[in-house]
Amino acid sequence: MNRRHFLKSSMAVAAVCGTSGFASLFSQAALAQESDIADGQTRRFDFNVLQSMAHDLSRQPWSGAPRALPDTLANLTPQAYNSIQYDASQSLWNNVKERQLDVQFFHVGMGFRRRVRMFSLDPANQQAREIHFRPELFQYNDAGVDTKQLEGQTDLGFAGFRVFKAPELARRDIVSFLGASYFRAVDSTYQYGLSARGLAIDTYTDSLEGVPGLYLVLV
């Protein structure tokens, strides 16, 4: 699976399903082996389930503002937030030898307050398992985060994810999705040639800008 195919297939499904609730089912050409870090209960998931969920969500009212984050995350400065790094040894497909793609997740915090739920999908049996947040997945470095406030907070979710391509499977990402609709991608020289929001609300008013939430399912 090449970078262009990955980006196109991800965006195509996100465009169909990506409003308040979930989105982004990757092409089955990515990797079929289940991730070691998926720890949730198995549940059936296929494209029909995806369509049904999107239909049901379209009929529901807006879920409101996200729940409050622990103070240690809500009060992060941009510099502190950027010092939080995902542990590359616990990447999504770290257990797959000779993999061509891999995925790491962004931490919630600072302005990224609404959780994005991540799922690992095994296309062989159409079973999905949620990947729950836990501090052990991250390296906090000099961020000053009080990890005791995060213990047991498995429903915090993530702020987004980024994708790496061999041979740079941990150093330079090729595409990032952050929040509900922001994404950016690199060109063949690893320069960011695309950066956009799929949807933003109230950008022309004096009130706060809003973006919808989503789910992400990683094959």
Backbone as CSV, one residue per row, in Angstrom:
resi,resn,N_x,N_y,N_z,CA_x,CA_y,CA_z,C_x,C_y,C_z
1,MET,0.843,-1.186,0.000,0.000,0.000,0.000,0.882,1.241,0.000
2,ASN,0.743,2.150,-0.969,1.588,3.321,-1.010,0.933,4.506,-0.301
3,ARG,1.718,5.570,-0.116,1.266,6.732,0.648,0.042,7.391,0.026
4,ARG,0.020,7.518,-1.309,-1.102,8.173,-1.978,-2.391,7.375,-1.795
5,HIS,-2.300,6.041,-1.948,-3.481,5.187,-1.767,-3.981,5.269,-0.334
6,PHE,-3.040,5.267,0.630,-3.412,5.343,2.040,-4.184,6.625,2.325
7,LEU,-3.654,7.752,1.865,-4.292,9.030,2.137,-5.649,9.131,1.466
8,LYS,-5.746,8.693,0.209,-7.013,8.782,-0.509,-8.078,7.910,0.125
9,SER,-7.728,6.681,0.489,-8.730,5.790,1.065,-9.166,6.273,2.438
10,SER,-8.239,6.826,3.225,-8.593,7.334,4.543,-9.540,8.515,4.425
11,MET,-9.233,9.450,3.533,-10.045,10.645,3.389,-11.401,10.342,2.785
12,ALA,-11.467,9.360,1.908,-12.741,9.039,1.270,-13.764,8.582,2.287
13,VAL,-13.360,7.699,3.190,-14.291,7.224,4.206,-14.578,8.323,5.211
14,ALA,-13.565,9.111,5.578,-13.784,10.198,6.518,-14.782,11.202,5.965
15,ALA,-14.742,11.453,4.659,-15.669,12.394,4.054,-17.098,11.901,4.133
16,VAL,-17.291,10.597,4.056,-18.637,10.031,4.117,-19.153,10.006,5.542
17,CYS,-18.262,9.712,6.501,-18.720,9.377,7.854,-18.217,10.317,8.934
18,GLY,-17.546,11.396,8.600,-16.754,12.053,9.616,-17.376,13.162,10.405
19,THR,-18.678,13.198,10.708,-19.197,14.232,11.578,-19.241,13.746,13.007
20,SER,-20.170,14.251,13.802,-20.151,14.044,15.250,-20.235,12.581,15.630
21,GLY,-19.127,11.957,15.876,-19.178,10.581,16.308,-18.069,9.694,15.856
22,PHE,-17.748,9.567,14.537,-16.640,8.689,14.180,-16.239,8.876,12.729
23,ALA,-15.174,8.157,12.332,-14.829,8.124,10.909,-13.609,7.282,10.651
24,SER,-13.020,7.335,9.602,-11.759,6.885,9.041,-11.476,5.395,9.161
25,LEU,-12.028,4.652,8.244,-11.728,3.226,8.105,-10.708,3.086,6.990
26,PHE,-9.511,2.562,7.315,-8.465,2.480,6.309,-8.658,1.279,5.398
27,SER,-8.075,1.386,4.243,-8.127,0.293,3.281,-7.556,-0.986,3.869
28,GLN,-8.149,-2.128,3.522,-7.666,-3.403,4.037,-6.303,-3.767,3.459
29,ALA,-5.833,-2.981,2.525,-4.494,-3.233,1.986,-3.400,-2.790,2.943
30,ALA,-3.744,-2.128,4.043,-2.718,-1.637,4.956,-2.021,-2.801,5.639
31,LEU,-2.577,-3.267,6.746,-1.997,-4.393,7.469,-3.124,-5.140,8.156
32,ALA,-3.137,-6.463,8.054,-4.269,-7.229,8.570,-4.052,-7.762,9.973
33,GLN,-2.819,-7.748,10.462,-2.555,-8.335,11.770,-3.030,-7.407,12.878
34,GLU,-3.663,-7.967,13.896,-4.204,-7.157,14.971,-3.091,-6.563,15.816
35,SER,-3.346,-5.372,16.320,-2.360,-4.673,17.124,-2.262,-5.260,18.524
36,ASP,-1.039,-5.209,19.093,-0.826,-5.670,20.462,-1.400,-4.702,21.491
37,ILE,-1.589,-3.435,21.134,-2.012,-2.446,22.123,-3.527,-2.308,22.212
38,ALA,-4.267,-2.974,21.329,-5.729,-2.953,21.415,-6.162,-3.792,22.611
39,ASP,-6.872,-3.173,23.557,-7.197,-3.856,24.807,-8.691,-3.905,25.104
40,GLY,-9.534,-3.398,24.195,-10.968,-3.386,24.436,-11.635,-4.698,24.079
41,GLN,-12.925,-4.784,24.386,-13.706,-5.958,24.031,-13.915,-6.001,22.516
42,THR,-13.932,-7.198,21.958,-14.165,-7.329,20.522,-15.619,-7.031,20.201
43,ARG,-15.829,-6.419,19.048,-17.173,-6.139,18.565,-17.172,-6.244,17.048
44,ARG,-18.271,-6.678,16.504,-18.370,-6.823,15.055,-18.335,-5.446,14.400
45,PHE,-17.596,-5.361,13.293,-17.528,-4.095,12.570,-17.221,-4.365,11.108
46,ASP,-18.066,-3.824,10.223,-17.801,-3.847,8.791,-18.411,-2.585,8.196
47,PHE,-18.393,-2.468,6.879,-18.851,-1.224,6.262,-20.346,-1.011,6.476
48,ASN,-21.118,-2.081,6.546,-22.548,-1.939,6.814,-22.792,-1.370,8.210
49,VAL,-22.006,-1.838,9.180,-22.109,-1.295,10.533,-21.736,0.178,10.531
50,LEU,-20.687,0.519,9.793,-20.248,1.905,9.684,-21.351,2.793,9.128
51,GLN,-22.004,2.356,8.060,-23.085,3.132,7.466,-24.245,3.294,8.435
52,SER,-24.580,2.227,9.140,-25.683,2.281,10.092,-25.387,3.251,11.235
53,MET,-24.160,3.218,11.729,-23.779,4.130,12.804,-23.828,5.577,12.333
54,ALA,-23.331,5.832,11.132,-23.353,7.187,10.590,-24.787,7.677,10.424
55,HIS,-25.666,6.807,9.946,-27.078,7.170,9.782,-27.706,7.524,11.125
56,ASP,-27.448,6.708,12.141,-28.021,6.961,13.465,-27.479,8.251,14.073
57,LEU,-26.174,8.475,13.917,-25.568,9.679,14.479,-26.083,10.945,13.812
58,SER,-26.406,10.866,12.528,-26.900,12.042,11.811,-28.248,12.508,12.335
59,ARG,-28.950,11.649,13.035,-30.265,11.979,13.580,-30.213,12.403,15.048
60,GLN,-29.028,12.396,15.621,-28.896,12.763,17.024,-28.445,14.208,17.166
61,PRO,-28.865,14.882,18.233,-28.416,16.262,18.456,-26.946,16.303,18.831
62,TRP,-26.372,17.488,18.740,-24.978,17.683,19.132,-24.796,17.263,20.583
63,SER,-23.720,16.572,20.856,-23.495,16.008,22.187,-23.013,17.025,23.204
64,GLY,-22.761,18.251,22.771,-22.343,19.287,23.702,-20.839,19.377,23.858
65,ALA,-20.423,20.245,24.771,-18.999,20.469,25.000,-18.348,19.212,25.569
66,PRO,-17.063,19.014,25.277,-16.376,17.840,25.838,-16.260,17.950,27.346
67,ARG,-16.088,16.815,27.994,-15.926,16.822,29.446,-14.604,17.476,29.817
68,ALA,-14.526,17.948,31.029,-13.315,18.623,31.485,-12.154,17.640,31.590
69,LEU,-10.989,18.080,31.142,-9.782,17.276,31.275,-9.186,17.460,32.667
70,PRO,-8.376,16.524,33.122,-7.613,16.757,34.354,-6.789,18.034,34.218
71,ASP,-6.656,18.784,35.303,-5.965,20.073,35.253,-4.569,19.962,34.663
72,THR,-3.889,18.865,34.941,-2.513,18.710,34.463,-2.433,18.672,32.942
73,LEU,-3.540,18.334,32.263,-3.588,18.339,30.800,-4.231,19.611,30.261
74,ALA,-5.275,20.083,30.927,-5.999,21.257,30.440,-5.134,22.509,30.461
75,ASN,-4.181,22.578,31.374,-3.380,23.789,31.546,-2.012,23.713,30.877
76,LEU,-1.812,22.748,30.006,-0.526,22.625,29.320,-0.272,23.807,28.400
77,THR,0.957,24.297,28.379,1.366,25.284,27.385,1.676,24.568,26.075
78,PRO,1.711,25.288,24.948,2.091,24.633,23.690,3.443,23.942,23.766
79,GLN,4.403,24.571,24.440,5.728,23.968,24.545,5.673,22.667,25.341
80,ALA,4.924,22.669,26.440,4.817,21.462,27.253,4.081,20.368,26.499
81,TYR,3.006,20.750,25.795,2.249,19.746,25.043,3.122,19.098,23.976
82,ASN,3.900,19.893,23.276,4.736,19.358,22.201,5.863,18.469,22.714
83,SER,6.188,18.570,23.993,7.250,17.716,24.530,6.743,16.318,24.869
84,ILE,5.421,16.107,24.852,4.868,14.771,25.081,5.024,13.963,23.801
85,GLN,5.679,12.840,23.874,5.927,12.010,22.708,5.346,10.614,22.911
86,TYR,4.803,10.071,21.837,4.318,8.696,21.910,5.506,7.743,21.987
87,ASP,5.353,6.664,22.729,6.408,5.654,22.846,6.409,4.799,21.581
88,ALA,7.426,4.971,20.746,7.474,4.276,19.459,7.501,2.763,19.610
89,SER,7.951,2.273,20.758,7.983,0.823,20.959,6.590,0.243,21.162
90,GLN,5.583,1.115,21.318,4.205,0.666,21.472,3.326,1.197,20.339
91,SER,3.914,1.342,19.176,3.160,1.797,18.010,2.117,0.755,17.613
92,LEU,1.194,1.151,16.768,0.050,0.300,16.452,0.467,-1.046,15.880
93,TRP,1.420,-1.038,14.957,1.820,-2.274,14.288,3.257,-2.658,14.625
94,ASN,3.692,-2.341,15.823,5.064,-2.634,16.222,5.357,-4.128,16.213
95,ASN,4.302,-4.949,16.312,4.485,-6.406,16.333,4.557,-7.017,14.939
96,VAL,4.453,-6.198,13.898,4.465,-6.707,12.520,5.863,-6.517,11.929
97,LYS,6.523,-7.596,11.591,7.854,-7.511,11.005,7.776,-7.015,9.565
98,GLU,8.803,-6.280,9.157,8.932,-5.775,7.788,7.699,-4.979,7.366
99,ARG,7.082,-4.297,8.309,5.919,-3.461,7.996,6.353,-2.240,7.201
100,GLN,5.480,-1.741,6.369,5.755,-0.561,5.566,5.113,0.695,6.145
101,LEU,4.112,0.523,7.005,3.441,1.643,7.647,3.350,1.388,9.144
102,ASP,3.287,2.466,9.912,3.030,2.340,11.340,2.305,3.597,11.813
103,VAL,1.690,3.494,12.989,0.836,4.562,13.505,1.181,4.844,14.960
104,GLN,1.252,6.142,15.291,1.369,6.591,16.671,0.232,7.570,16.962
105,PHE,-0.057,7.790,18.246,-1.203,8.603,18.625,-0.779,9.906,19.298
106,PHE,-1.632,10.925,19.177,-1.434,12.200,19.854,-2.164,12.190,21.198
107,HIS,-1.554,12.821,22.174,-2.115,12.918,23.522,-3.203,14.000,23.551
108,VAL,-4.246,13.789,24.340,-5.202,14.866,24.590,-4.544,15.893,25.506
109,GLY,-5.044,17.136,25.447,-4.490,18.166,26.306,-4.428,19.499,25.608
110,MET,-4.155,20.558,26.383,-4.102,21.914,25.873,-5.428,22.237,25.184
111,GLY,-5.400,22.566,23.883,-6.636,22.867,23.168,-7.342,21.652,22.619
112,PHE,-6.725,20.488,22.697,-7.310,19.252,22.161,-8.016,18.519,23.301
113,ARG,-9.266,18.912,23.534,-9.984,18.485,24.730,-11.026,17.407,24.461
114,ARG,-11.466,17.269,23.229,-12.472,16.252,22.929,-11.773,14.981,22.471
115,ARG,-12.108,13.882,23.083,-11.410,12.639,22.791,-11.748,12.113,21.398
116,VAL,-10.790,11.473,20.800,-10.977,10.703,19.573,-10.735,9.246,19.945
117,ARG,-11.732,8.419,19.753,-11.603,7.001,20.108,-10.935,6.243,18.960
118,MET,-10.009,5.371,19.307,-9.257,4.597,18.331,-9.612,3.119,18.443
119,PHE,-9.763,2.485,17.286,-10.062,1.055,17.239,-9.095,0.371,16.280
120,SER,-8.745,-0.858,16.604,-7.970,-1.712,15.706,-8.920,-2.738,15.112
121,LEU,-8.946,-2.813,13.791,-9.876,-3.702,13.098,-9.122,-4.840,12.433
122,ASP,-9.541,-6.061,12.714,-9.015,-7.241,12.036,-9.960,-7.569,10.891
123,PRO,-9.581,-7.268,9.638,-10.499,-7.497,8.513,-10.756,-8.965,8.235
124,ALA,-9.921,-9.855,8.769,-10.117,-11.282,8.513,-11.387,-11.798,9.172
125,ASN,-11.673,-11.299,10.377,-12.882,-11.755,11.071,-13.866,-10.627,11.362
126,GLN,-13.557,-9.417,10.855,-14.434,-8.255,11.009,-14.735,-7.965,12.476
127,GLN,-13.700,-8.056,13.297,-13.817,-7.752,14.713,-12.942,-6.538,15.032
128,ALA,-13.501,-5.610,15.784,-12.779,-4.406,16.181,-12.577,-4.400,17.686
129,ARG,-11.443,-3.860,18.109,-11.150,-3.710,19.536,-10.664,-2.290,19.776
130,GLU,-11.175,-1.675,20.820,-10.767,-0.311,21.122,-9.368,-0.287,21.730
131,ILE,-8.646,0.782,21.422,-7.344,1.054,22.030,-7.571,2.135,23.078
132,HIS,-7.488,1.775,24.338,-7.761,2.729,25.406,-6.511,3.520,25.782
133,PHE,-6.741,4.757,26.182,-5.646,5.589,26.667,-5.059,5.000,27.947
134,ARG,-3.752,5.105,28.065,-3.049,4.820,29.312,-1.705,5.546,29.256
135,PRO,-1.274,6.110,30.378,-0.044,6.913,30.384,1.175,6.148,29.898
136,GLU,1.161,4.824,30.048,2.326,4.024,29.658,2.606,4.082,28.158
137,LEU,1.652,4.564,27.374,1.857,4.659,25.928,2.680,5.888,25.533
138,PHE,2.944,6.780,26.490,3.590,8.053,26.168,4.841,8.273,27.005
139,GLN,5.703,9.148,26.471,6.868,9.636,27.198,6.634,11.121,27.470
140,TYR,6.576,11.510,28.737,6.169,12.868,29.100,7.335,13.844,29.172
141,ASN,8.550,13.349,29.219,9.745,14.194,29.144,9.643,15.375,30.106
142,ASP,9.766,16.611,29.577,9.749,17.807,30.430,8.393,18.501,30.423
143,ALA,7.325,17.775,30.121,5.999,18.401,30.023,5.443,18.807,31.379
144,GLY,5.958,18.219,32.449,5.457,18.556,33.772,4.084,17.987,34.067
145,VAL,3.698,16.924,33.381,2.388,16.305,33.585,2.409,15.452,34.848
146,ASP,1.392,15.640,35.682,1.229,14.814,36.873,0.502,13.542,36.462
147,THR,1.245,12.497,36.182,0.634,11.271,35.658,-0.266,10.584,36.678
148,LYS,-0.144,10.943,37.964,-1.051,10.360,38.958,-2.495,10.765,38.682
149,GLN,-2.683,11.967,38.086,-4.031,12.410,37.736,-4.613,11.616,36.571
150,LEU,-3.782,10.879,35.868,-4.222,10.145,34.682,-4.453,8.669,34.961
151,GLU,-4.105,8.208,36.138,-4.254,6.791,36.452,-5.725,6.380,36.424
152,GLY,-6.003,5.304,35.709,-7.371,4.810,35.602,-8.254,5.566,34.639
153,GLN,-7.730,6.585,33.968,-8.524,7.405,33.046,-8.488,6.799,31.645
154,THR,-8.954,5.572,31.522,-8.859,4.863,30.245,-9.783,5.425,29.180
155,ASP,-10.763,6.251,29.588,-11.696,6.804,28.610,-11.292,8.192,28.136
156,LEU,-10.063,8.624,28.410,-9.603,9.918,27.921,-9.492,9.948,26.405
157,GLY,-9.204,8.803,25.808,-9.043,8.755,24.363,-7.753,9.419,23.921
158,PHE,-7.723,9.810,22.658,-6.541,10.438,22.076,-6.969,11.690,21.313
159,ALA,-6.000,12.511,20.938,-6.301,13.714,20.170,-6.231,13.470,18.672
160,GLY,-5.598,12.384,18.252,-5.453,12.088,16.835,-4.355,11.059,16.637
161,PHE,-3.886,10.961,15.405,-2.831,9.983,15.122,-1.986,10.469,13.956
162,ARG,-0.824,9.877,13.814,0.037,10.172,12.674,0.623,8.876,12.143
163,VAL,0.931,8.892,10.862,1.351,7.689,10.148,2.805,7.836,9.708
164,PHE,3.544,6.764,9.852,4.945,6.719,9.440,5.118,5.666,8.358
165,LYS,6.059,5.915,7.467,6.311,5.012,6.344,7.770,4.575,6.367
166,ALA,8.008,3.297,6.108,9.370,2.777,6.049,10.167,3.536,4.984
167,PRO,11.450,3.811,5.238,12.258,3.324,6.371,12.199,4.223,7.610
168,GLU,11.425,5.325,7.558,11.346,6.250,8.697,10.136,5.902,9.565
169,LEU,10.143,4.729,10.183,8.959,4.239,10.882,8.743,4.867,12.254
170,ALA,9.649,5.691,12.710,9.458,6.323,14.015,9.913,7.773,14.044
171,ARG,10.555,8.250,12.978,11.195,9.566,13.053,10.417,10.661,12.345
172,ARG,9.865,10.367,11.151,9.200,11.426,10.377,7.870,10.895,9.865
173,ASP,6.793,11.556,10.275,5.476,11.099,9.836,5.179,11.598,8.428
174,ILE,4.302,10.891,7.731,3.922,11.277,6.373,2.545,11.926,6.324
175,VAL,1.701,11.646,7.303,0.392,12.294,7.377,-0.056,12.287,8.830
176,SER,-0.708,13.378,9.244,-1.198,13.503,10.613,-2.652,13.936,10.591
177,PHE,-3.444,13.336,11.471,-4.829,13.739,11.687,-4.950,14.134,13.154
178,LEU,-5.385,15.359,13.416,-5.429,15.868,14.783,-6.772,16.534,15.026
179,GLY,-7.443,16.137,16.105,-8.781,16.652,16.343,-9.771,16.024,15.384
180,ALA,-10.881,16.720,15.156,-11.952,16.149,14.349,-11.693,16.249,12.861
181,SER,-10.999,17.312,12.417,-10.970,17.524,10.978,-9.659,18.080,10.449
182,TYR,-8.667,18.335,11.299,-7.395,18.868,10.824,-6.504,17.741,10.327
183,PHE,-5.871,17.951,9.184,-4.883,16.984,8.719,-3.804,17.693,7.919
184,ARG,-2.665,17.059,7.811,-1.591,17.566,6.968,-0.806,16.376,6.453
185,ALA,-0.193,16.534,5.285,0.550,15.442,4.661,1.804,16.001,3.998
186,VAL,2.783,15.125,3.792,4.045,15.537,3.191,4.080,15.161,1.715
187,ASP,5.016,15.778,0.996,5.253,15.390,-0.385,6.429,14.416,-0.432
188,SER,6.942,14.165,-1.601,8.015,13.176,-1.763,9.326,13.606,-1.118
189,THR,9.451,14.893,-0.780,10.658,15.392,-0.122,10.461,15.553,1.388
190,TYR,9.376,15.028,1.906,9.031,15.121,3.324,8.739,16.554,3.764
191,GLN,8.310,17.394,2.828,7.842,18.726,3.169,6.320,18.695,3.276
192,TYR,5.778,19.414,4.254,4.328,19.438,4.401,3.717,20.281,3.288
193,GLY,3.113,19.592,2.323,2.527,20.270,1.181,1.026,20.396,1.269
194,LEU,0.410,19.849,2.330,-1.044,19.883,2.446,-1.407,20.007,3.911
195,SER,-2.185,21.019,4.233,-2.632,21.229,5.604,-4.014,21.837,5.541
196,ALA,-4.992,21.198,6.166,-6.365,21.663,5.983,-7.263,21.209,7.105
197,ARG,-8.422,21.863,7.194,-9.508,21.416,8.050,-10.655,20.984,7.155
198,GLY,-11.198,19.816,7.426,-12.330,19.344,6.644,-13.587,20.113,6.959
199,LEU,-13.733,20.578,8.214,-14.941,21.286,8.621,-14.647,22.095,9.869
200,ALA,-15.027,23.362,9.851,-14.942,24.219,11.028,-16.234,25.023,11.116
201,ILE,-16.686,25.297,12.327,-17.973,25.942,12.564,-17.758,27.267,13.287
202,ASP,-18.488,28.306,12.862,-18.463,29.629,13.501,-17.097,30.301,13.415
203,THR,-16.412,30.123,12.317,-15.105,30.772,12.166,-15.232,32.271,11.912
204,TYR,-16.435,32.739,11.574,-16.641,34.140,11.209,-17.261,34.951,12.346
205,THR,-17.491,34.354,13.491,-18.152,35.041,14.595,-17.158,35.329,15.709
206,ASP,-17.640,36.065,16.714,-16.805,36.370,17.869,-16.755,35.224,18.872
207,SER,-17.595,34.213,18.666,-17.606,33.070,19.573,-16.467,32.113,19.226
208,LEU,-16.294,31.104,20.072,-15.229,30.138,19.837,-15.513,29.294,18.606
209,GLU,-14.476,28.998,17.855,-14.601,28.104,16.704,-14.882,26.691,17.179
210,GLY,-15.712,25.956,16.420,-16.037,24.590,16.785,-15.735,23.627,15.661
211,VAL,-15.373,22.402,16.030,-15.175,21.330,15.058,-15.856,20.083,15.594
212,PRO,-16.357,19.216,14.716,-17.054,18.006,15.181,-16.084,16.948,15.677
213,GLY,-16.593,16.022,16.468,-15.802,14.898,16.948,-15.931,13.717,16.009
214,LEU,-15.097,12.696,16.201,-15.153,11.517,15.346,-14.558,10.313,16.047
215,TYR,-14.831,9.144,15.481,-14.152,7.918,15.867,-13.176,7.563,14.751
216,LEU,-12.127,6.853,15.063,-11.181,6.391,14.060,-10.997,4.894,14.211
217,VAL,-11.094,4.192,13.098,-10.906,2.746,13.098,-9.678,2.433,12.265
218,LEU,-8.693,1.791,12.853,-7.424,1.535,12.187,-7.327,0.068,11.817
219,VAL,-7.162,-0.200,10.531,-7.077,-1.575,10.038,-5.653,-2.077,10.191
